[in-house]
């Protein structure tokens, strides 16, 4: 390269070098001024530590866990209510079928002989009024009212109504049903020992249709009380003695989770 050209380029570089230095210095001063202005306006910005981040994350997970647990409890309560409602409907169907089988078929009426001469009609008598089953009607009405309280999750009111029906002796054929729902009401209130005693009284009537449901609830009570062996025994009775019952699958599922 021509020495004269090289010298000229060096002179040009030296000429613009101060400008570059000044621009760089202004940029540095500007950044510092912006940072100082932010500190003056908002104060020094704290740095979030790892421990604080982990604590915030832990609080979020705990809140989410509480929300999910509440949802599970609500679903469990609704499932138990539907199971109990199914048991009640099955009982009513069984009672209706039993009543229908108990009624003997009506014998055919013989054809009346044709008289040679029509007799003079006797004066009509007023039909006798059949006695109304007042006690049975009142009992069914009170029972339905108590069951309505249970379905609306008013367990205290339902418990009082069912117990009143038993104590008054007006429950009649619904006495075993009242015993069962007393157990369900105690369970809904979280009084598992009282519920366990109530469900055990249901087992005294060997032909009662709610026995598999009572056994399932006995297992649930024992599980809530921490008696795993007793709970497993109750669930096993449901699956072995009542395999076709609608609650047999639930008992089997609980057994599977306990193993």
Secondary structure, 3 states (H helix, E strand, C coil): CCHHHHHHHHHHHHHHHHHHHHHHHHHHHHHHHHHHHHHHHHCCCCCCCHHHHHHHHHHHHHHHHHHHHHHHHHHHHHHHHHHHHHHHHHHHHHHHHHHHHHCCCCCCCCCCCCCCCCCCCCCCCCCCCCCCCHHHHHHHHHHHHHHHHHHCCCHHHHHHHHHHHHHHCCCHHHHHHHHHHHHHHHHHCCCHHHHHHHHHHHCCCCCCCCHHHHHHHHHHHHHHCCCHHHHHHHHHHHHHHCCCCCCHHHHHHHHHHHC
